[in-house]
Amino acid sequence: MEDIYISGTGVWTPPHKISNDELVESFNKYVDLFNAENADQIENGSIIPLEHSSSEFIVKASGIKSRYVIEKDSLLNPQRMKPLIKARTDDELSFSAEVCVKAAKQALKDANLNAADIDCVIVSAANLQRAYPAVAIEVQNELGIEGFAYDMMVGCSASTFGISNAYAEIKAGKSSKILVISPEITSGHNNFKNRDGHFIFGDVCTAVVIEKASKAENKFKIIDTKLKTSFSNNIRNNFGYMNTIEDKDYSESEQLFFQNGRRVFKEVMPFVSSLILDQLNEQNLSPQDIERYWLHQANINMNAYVIKKLLGDDFASDRAPIVLDEYANTSSAGSIIAFHKYNQLEEGQKGIICSFGAGYSICSILLEKA
């Protein structure tokens, strides 16, 4: 069988950037308004007062210093605290499809391919805009691609699961060149009124070209993909069409992102390092044989845990590059941003793209620079 490669990547970055200081200023104004409006209930103990946030708290808790978002002014408005974008008609290209196309065109250029060369599109993200028609088919139509397309959702492992699916599709002979795109518009599902989570997410869209017999100059052979899932409620988003027929009036916060961060860290991190070690053992490799680890970009403390489990305390920082300080947590796109920006390896050197998140879901993709 012919080798299968990642041959191109693209990243669409929104035009609006928010620093921690800007976000904190907005959040603290919201807190002051909330506490003032609910002073009586706070005084009698029926409501707990909200606490201020700080840039120092955010950096210590996460390593995040800024994030990109699709709209800034409304998100920073203490009276709203979420983005506001123009609604589009069914005849217009959807917002998600638009950013998918932008990222896809970058990836195609990077792979030295045209849209006509692609025969499958997979849109895989934690935050899909709608149930149907598939955003992937909308993107396929916009780019003029023949073949087939479908959407996937696997939380923060959506992009890597999508790459694994593309690898399997090509291996099975169903396709030869596939676009995997992850439009992570996370600001639509984040609760910017919650102190523990208001700083976590940023918006982005990534695209990856997977193909057999690639002629691209900067390509990586896929040696192996390893996937594992285990059900947990510790990272959850309850928003969905079933809400409209349930016998419950949902508050907005109940339909937005929620996580039990301490339990996630305790349960997921050993899970991740053991999966990578199992994969390396199966390939007769050691962690030191891997030149670069492009890890999920959720929290700098999580990444430090994984890399220390694999390499110990003595390792160069570029072995596991960080982008979350600039981009924040971009859900499934984070590890792909890291790969896109820091994939300068020598021929024969190996790297791992690894995601982990809601589900729980973990995927590790072992690559070799060709």
VMD Tcl script that draws the C-alpha trace (Angstrom):
set ca {
  {0.00 0.00 0.00}
  {1.20 3.52 -0.75}
  {2.19 5.69 2.18}
  {-0.32 8.23 3.50}
  {0.76 11.74 4.47}
  {-0.26 14.97 6.07}
  {0.82 17.24 3.23}
  {-0.65 20.64 4.05}
  {-2.15 22.70 6.87}
  {-4.02 25.97 7.14}
  {-5.18 28.16 10.03}
  {-7.84 30.87 9.79}
  {-7.42 33.31 12.69}
  {-10.22 35.80 13.50}
  {-9.37 39.52 13.20}
  {-10.29 40.38 16.80}
  {-7.89 39.73 19.69}
  {-8.73 40.09 23.39}
  {-6.06 40.35 26.06}
  {-6.52 39.04 29.59}
  {-6.64 42.62 30.88}
  {-9.49 43.53 28.52}
  {-11.43 40.40 29.40}
  {-10.94 40.90 33.13}
  {-12.02 44.54 32.98}
  {-15.26 43.53 31.25}
  {-15.89 40.59 33.59}
  {-15.32 42.62 36.73}
  {-17.77 45.28 35.52}
  {-20.33 42.50 35.01}
  {-19.64 41.21 38.53}
  {-20.17 44.67 40.03}
  {-23.46 45.08 38.14}
  {-24.68 41.63 39.21}
  {-23.79 42.15 42.86}
  {-25.42 45.60 42.90}
  {-28.62 44.34 41.26}
  {-28.85 41.43 43.70}
  {-27.70 43.23 46.86}
  {-30.75 42.28 48.94}
  {-30.53 38.57 48.10}
  {-26.79 38.62 48.73}
  {-27.36 40.26 52.12}
  {-29.92 37.65 53.22}
  {-27.74 34.80 51.93}
  {-30.03 33.52 49.17}
  {-27.48 34.46 46.48}
  {-23.71 34.13 46.71}
  {-21.90 37.25 45.50}
  {-19.72 36.90 42.43}
  {-15.96 37.41 42.73}
  {-13.65 39.47 40.55}
  {-11.21 37.82 38.17}
  {-7.63 38.90 37.47}
  {-5.03 38.50 34.73}
  {-2.65 36.95 37.25}
  {-5.25 34.32 38.18}
  {-5.84 33.45 34.51}
  {-2.16 33.01 33.66}
  {-1.50 30.92 36.78}
  {-4.55 28.72 36.22}
  {-4.09 28.18 32.49}
  {-1.10 29.86 30.87}
  {-3.50 31.81 28.63}
  {-2.63 35.44 27.90}
  {-4.97 36.30 25.01}
  {-7.46 34.83 22.54}
  {-8.92 35.56 19.09}
  {-12.69 35.89 18.68}
  {-15.14 36.41 15.84}
  {-16.58 39.57 17.44}
  {-15.20 41.62 20.30}
  {-17.34 44.60 21.28}
  {-20.48 42.67 22.28}
  {-18.44 40.02 24.07}
  {-16.80 42.71 26.21}
  {-20.10 44.51 26.87}
  {-21.01 43.77 30.54}
  {-24.69 43.90 29.55}
  {-24.26 41.06 27.01}
  {-21.03 39.07 27.52}
  {-21.17 37.09 24.29}
  {-20.41 37.80 20.62}
  {-22.99 39.15 18.20}
  {-22.82 38.35 14.50}
  {-25.19 38.99 11.62}
  {-27.70 36.25 10.92}
  {-27.45 34.72 7.44}
  {-30.19 33.40 5.22}
  {-30.29 29.78 4.13}
  {-29.16 30.89 0.67}
  {-26.00 32.49 2.03}
  {-22.81 30.63 2.90}
  {-22.94 29.83 6.61}
  {-20.38 31.40 8.92}
  {-18.77 28.05 9.71}
  {-18.55 27.10 6.04}
  {-17.00 30.48 5.21}
  {-14.15 30.09 7.68}
  {-13.73 26.44 6.66}
  {-13.18 27.55 3.06}
  {-10.59 30.12 4.15}
  {-8.59 27.58 6.16}
  {-9.00 24.94 3.44}
  {-7.55 27.22 0.76}
  {-4.47 27.79 2.92}
  {-4.01 24.05 3.42}
  {-4.46 23.32 -0.30}
  {-1.83 25.93 -1.16}
  {0.52 24.45 1.44}
  {0.05 20.98 -0.12}
  {0.44 22.40 -3.66}
  {-3.00 21.10 -4.61}
  {-6.21 22.48 -6.09}
  {-9.71 21.91 -4.72}
  {-10.40 19.71 -7.76}
  {-7.74 17.29 -6.50}
  {-9.72 16.58 -3.30}
  {-12.29 13.78 -3.24}
  {-13.55 13.97 0.35}
  {-14.21 16.67 2.94}
  {-14.54 15.94 6.66}
  {-15.62 18.79 8.94}
  {-14.81 17.62 12.44}
  {-15.24 19.97 15.38}
  {-16.50 20.20 18.94}
  {-18.69 23.14 17.98}
  {-20.67 22.54 14.80}
  {-23.05 25.30 13.75}
  {-26.05 23.08 13.00}
  {-27.27 19.51 12.76}
  {-27.90 19.41 9.00}
  {-27.30 19.82 6.14}
  {-23.71 18.87 6.88}
  {-21.35 21.84 6.92}
  {-18.85 19.57 5.15}
  {-21.20 19.20 2.18}
  {-21.69 22.98 2.10}
  {-17.90 23.42 2.02}
  {-17.59 20.72 -0.64}
  {-20.11 22.58 -2.79}
  {-18.45 25.96 -2.27}
  {-15.04 24.61 -3.28}
  {-16.42 22.60 -6.22}
  {-15.19 19.25 -4.96}
  {-16.45 15.97 -6.39}
  {-16.83 12.97 -4.11}
  {-18.36 12.92 -0.63}
  {-18.33 14.87 2.63}
  {-19.54 14.49 6.20}
  {-19.45 16.11 9.65}
  {-18.05 14.66 12.87}
  {-18.18 15.67 16.54}
  {-15.74 14.25 19.10}
  {-15.20 17.15 21.48}
  {-11.62 18.35 21.78}
  {-10.39 15.29 19.86}
  {-12.51 16.07 16.80}
  {-9.65 17.17 14.54}
  {-7.39 14.20 15.32}
  {-10.27 11.74 15.07}
  {-11.05 13.36 11.72}
  {-7.45 12.82 10.56}
  {-7.64 9.21 11.74}
  {-10.87 8.77 9.78}
  {-9.25 10.29 6.69}
  {-6.31 7.93 7.06}
  {-8.71 4.98 7.28}
  {-10.77 6.18 4.27}
  {-7.63 6.39 2.13}
  {-6.28 3.11 3.45}
  {-9.59 1.45 2.52}
  {-9.39 2.84 -1.03}
  {-12.45 5.11 -0.73}
  {-10.47 8.32 -1.25}
  {-7.03 9.53 -2.23}
  {-6.94 13.15 -1.00}
  {-9.00 14.42 1.92}
  {-9.54 17.78 3.62}
  {-10.14 17.63 7.39}
  {-11.42 20.98 8.66}
  {-12.18 22.08 12.23}
  {-14.19 25.31 12.60}
  {-13.96 25.88 16.34}
  {-16.13 28.91 17.05}
  {-15.92 28.34 20.79}
  {-17.15 31.79 21.85}
  {-20.67 30.68 20.96}
  {-20.68 28.00 23.68}
  {-18.53 29.54 26.40}
  {-20.00 31.14 29.52}
  {-18.22 34.49 29.77}
  {-20.11 35.22 33.01}
  {-18.40 32.36 34.85}
  {-15.17 33.25 36.67}
  {-13.73 29.75 36.37}
  {-14.26 29.57 32.61}
  {-14.66 33.07 31.14}
  {-11.04 33.13 29.95}
  {-10.67 29.61 28.57}
  {-11.67 29.69 24.92}
  {-10.77 31.36 21.63}
  {-12.05 31.06 18.06}
  {-10.17 29.61 15.07}
  {-10.50 27.25 12.12}
  {-7.86 24.73 11.03}
  {-7.57 22.59 7.91}
  {-5.38 19.60 7.12}
  {-4.77 17.77 3.82}
  {-4.27 14.01 4.05}
  {-3.25 12.16 0.88}
  {-1.45 9.13 -0.45}
  {1.67 9.35 -2.62}
  {2.06 13.05 -1.87}
  {4.49 15.21 -3.84}
  {4.41 18.06 -1.33}
  {7.75 19.38 -0.12}
  {6.87 19.53 3.61}
  {5.01 16.30 4.30}
  {4.68 13.87 7.19}
  {4.01 10.17 6.79}
  {1.31 8.85 9.10}
  {2.82 5.83 10.83}
  {0.02 5.06 13.26}
  {-3.14 6.43 14.86}
  {-4.35 5.35 18.28}
  {-7.76 6.27 19.70}
  {-9.49 5.71 23.02}
  {-12.69 6.94 24.65}
  {-14.20 6.65 28.12}
  {-17.51 8.24 29.09}
  {-17.47 11.13 31.56}
  {-19.75 14.03 32.48}
  {-16.87 16.18 33.70}
  {-16.76 18.15 30.44}
  {-20.21 18.79 29.05}
  {-22.37 21.01 26.84}
  {-26.12 20.35 27.04}
  {-27.27 22.61 24.22}
  {-29.34 20.81 21.59}
  {-32.70 20.60 19.86}
  {-34.08 18.21 22.51}
  {-34.03 21.13 24.97}
  {-37.11 22.55 23.24}
  {-39.29 19.52 24.08}
  {-38.03 18.70 27.57}
  {-40.18 19.54 30.61}
  {-37.64 22.01 31.92}
  {-36.89 25.69 31.51}
  {-33.16 25.85 30.96}
  {-31.09 28.79 32.12}
  {-28.51 30.01 29.64}
  {-25.66 28.78 31.82}
  {-27.08 25.23 31.79}
  {-26.77 25.13 28.00}
  {-23.19 26.35 27.81}
  {-19.79 24.74 28.38}
  {-19.21 23.20 31.79}
  {-16.27 21.31 33.25}
  {-15.03 19.99 36.57}
  {-11.45 21.03 35.97}
  {-9.81 19.28 38.92}
  {-11.41 15.93 38.13}
  {-10.60 16.27 34.44}
  {-6.93 16.85 35.23}
  {-6.79 13.96 37.69}
  {-8.53 11.47 35.39}
  {-7.45 12.45 31.88}
  {-3.75 13.22 32.21}
  {-2.58 9.72 33.26}
  {-4.90 8.40 30.56}
  {-3.10 10.48 27.90}
  {0.47 9.65 28.85}
  {-0.29 5.93 29.10}
  {-1.92 5.88 25.64}
  {1.10 7.57 24.07}
  {3.47 5.17 25.84}
  {1.41 2.18 24.66}
  {1.53 3.48 21.09}
  {5.29 3.99 21.23}
  {5.84 0.54 22.73}
  {3.81 -1.01 19.92}
  {6.07 0.77 17.41}
  {9.27 -0.19 19.31}
  {9.95 3.48 20.06}
  {10.74 5.39 23.24}
  {9.50 8.87 24.18}
  {13.01 10.20 23.49}
  {12.69 9.00 19.87}
  {9.97 11.61 19.33}
  {11.39 14.96 18.34}
  {8.19 16.97 18.81}
  {4.92 16.58 20.71}
  {2.10 18.73 19.35}
  {-0.30 18.42 22.26}
  {-3.86 19.62 22.82}
  {-3.78 23.26 23.90}
  {-6.18 23.51 26.82}
  {-4.04 24.24 29.84}
  {-0.30 24.69 30.24}
  {-0.30 22.59 33.42}
  {-1.87 19.66 31.57}
  {0.77 19.79 28.85}
  {3.56 20.04 31.43}
  {2.21 16.94 33.17}
  {2.14 14.87 29.96}
  {5.54 15.89 28.69}
  {7.21 15.33 32.07}
  {5.67 11.87 32.28}
  {7.18 11.12 28.87}
  {10.53 12.92 28.97}
  {11.20 13.68 32.63}
  {12.22 17.12 33.87}
  {15.09 17.71 31.43}
  {13.75 18.61 27.99}
  {13.90 21.55 25.60}
  {10.72 23.63 25.57}
  {10.41 23.34 21.78}
  {9.84 19.60 22.13}
  {6.23 20.45 23.13}
  {5.39 23.87 21.63}
  {2.71 26.02 23.26}
  {0.24 28.22 21.35}
  {-2.50 28.54 23.97}
  {-0.82 31.63 25.44}
  {-1.82 33.47 22.24}
  {-4.85 31.48 21.04}
  {-6.27 30.15 24.36}
  {-8.11 26.82 24.25}
  {-9.43 26.39 20.71}
  {-10.93 22.98 21.43}
  {-9.92 20.38 18.81}
  {-7.91 22.89 16.75}
  {-5.17 23.55 19.30}
  {-2.85 20.66 18.50}
  {-3.22 21.42 14.78}
  {-2.26 25.08 15.30}
  {0.84 23.89 17.16}
  {1.68 21.48 14.33}
  {1.07 24.15 11.68}
  {3.37 26.66 13.37}
  {6.10 24.33 14.63}
  {6.57 21.43 12.20}
  {10.13 22.17 11.08}
  {11.73 18.73 11.44}
  {14.51 16.94 9.58}
  {13.78 13.98 7.31}
  {13.25 10.85 9.38}
  {12.47 12.69 12.61}
  {9.23 11.74 14.31}
  {6.47 13.65 16.03}
  {3.13 13.04 17.72}
  {-0.08 15.05 17.41}
  {-2.18 14.25 20.47}
  {-5.58 15.54 21.56}
  {-7.59 14.91 24.69}
  {-10.88 16.24 25.98}
  {-14.61 15.80 26.34}
  {-15.87 12.30 26.09}
  {-13.36 11.52 27.43}
  {-11.69 11.19 24.03}
  {-8.00 10.80 23.20}
  {-6.23 10.38 19.88}
  {-2.51 10.14 19.17}
  {-1.14 10.38 15.63}
  {2.44 9.23 15.10}
  {4.20 10.97 12.20}
  {7.57 10.84 10.43}
  {9.00 13.72 8.39}
  {9.35 12.48 4.81}
}
mol new
graphics top color blue
foreach p $ca { graphics top sphere $p radius 0.5 }
foreach p [lrange $ca 0 end-1] q [lrange $ca 1 end] { graphics top cylinder $p $q radius 0.2 }
display resetview
